[in-house]
């Protein structure tokens, strides 16, 4: 019983949240960097940073893999993974807080994730509006917030059980 309770303690949940968020960010980043076509806006910093040779080699190795994945995986899943990571961390950081600032940060999650996509539609932000991006972003938001609130409730329950 003690080991189970310890597993759900706040200390371990911090690590779990961080690990899940970092993993989602890393997978989304790798998909973006290795499988998507190079876009000047994102890849413009690669050459001055000295990563151009490494990136070109890595992209040439993963290019055949691109054909194995559907377009939504390559072009929209990174958005959903980043939305998941952001929603999970913000929910975790502010869960249980009584500060009014909490609501600013919680509202920032859908505003940032979905706002960029919405602003692409009229051309206010450079990019292409895509309904699949909206759907993966909403799925990431929903999953991240849901896990954050469910896990938080478990943390509070188990912490009270220890005392």
N, C-alpha and C positions, 0 to 999 in steps of 0.2 A: 504494500500500500504506500509506504514512504517513497519508494522509487517512482511509482506512478505519479504521486503528488509532486515530487521534485521535478519530474519531467515537464509538468504543466506550470511550474513556477514562473514568475515574471522574468527571472534571470534567463532561463532557457527560452522563453518566448521571444525575448529581445534578439537572441541569436537566430532563432527560427525565422522571425520576420526579416531580419537583415539578410540571412541566407537566401530566402525565397525571393526577396526583392533583387538582390545582387544576381541571382541566377536568371531571373526574368530579364533584367537589364543586359546581362552578358549574352544570352541567347538572342535577344532582339538585336543587339549590336552586331553580333557575328552574322546574323542573317542579312542585316543591312549592308555591312561592309563586304562580305564575301560573295553574296548571291545577287545583289541588285546591281544594275548598271551604274557605272561611276557617274556621279553628278558633281559638277564643279562646286556647287555651294558647300556640300559636305566634304568632298575630297580635296578641296582647295588647300587645306592646311597640311595635308599629308606630305607633300613635296618639301615645303620649308622645314618640316619637323624631321626630315630624313628617313621617313618610313616608306617612301615610294617603291624602292626595290623590293622590300619585304612584302608589301601589300600586293604588288604586281605578281609576285611569285605565288602568294597564297591564293589570289583570285584566279590565276591560271590553273591551279590544282583543283579548285572547287567549281570551276565553270561547268564541267560535265554534270555536276550534281544539280545544277539549276534546272535541268530538264526533268528531274525526278519530282519536283515540287510544283503544285498548282500556283497560279499567279497570286491568289489571296495569301498564301503562305509567305511568299517572297515580298510582296508589296504592302500587305496590310497587317500581318501577324506582328511585326515589330512594334507597330503602334499599339496594338492590344497588350503586348507584353510590357511595354513601357507604362501604359495606363495602369495595368495591374500593379506593377512595382510602386508607382507613385501613390496610388490609392491605398495600398497596403501599408506603406510607411507613414503616410499622413494620418491614416486612421489609427495606427498603432501609437504614434507619437502623441496624438491629442486625445486618445481614449481616456476617459475618466477625468479629464481636465474640466475645471469649472470656469476657466477663463473665457471671456467673450471672443478673444483672438482665435480660439478653437474653430469657431464658425467661419471665420475668414479663410482659414486653411482648408477646412472641409469643403467649402464652396469652390475653392481654387482648383480642386481635383477635376470636376467636370468642366469647369470654365476653360482650363488650360487644355485638357485632352480633346474636348469636342469643339472648343472655340477656334482653335487653329484650323480645323477642318472646315468649319462653317465659314470662316473668313476667307478661305480659298475660293469659295463658290463665286462671290462677286469680284474676285481678283484683288482684294485688299492685301492679302498675303500671297506671296508667290507659291505656286504649287497647283495641283489638280485636285479638285473636290472629288471624293470617292465615297459612295455609300457603304462600301465594304469596310473602308477605314473607320467610318462612323460606327458600324456594327461591331467591329473588333475592339474599338475603343470603349464602347459601352459595355461589351462583355468583360473586358479587362477591369473597368471601373466597378462593375457589379460584383465580380468575383473578389477583387481586392478589398472592397469595402465590406462585403459579406464575411469573408474570412477574418478580417480585422475585428469586426464586432462579435462574431462567434467566439473567436479565440480570446478576446478580452473578457467576455462573460465567463469562460472557463477559467481564466487566470484569477479573476475575482473569487470564484467559487473555491478553487483549490487553495488560494492564499488564506481564505477564511478558515478552511479545514485544517491548515497547518497550525494556526494560532490557537 
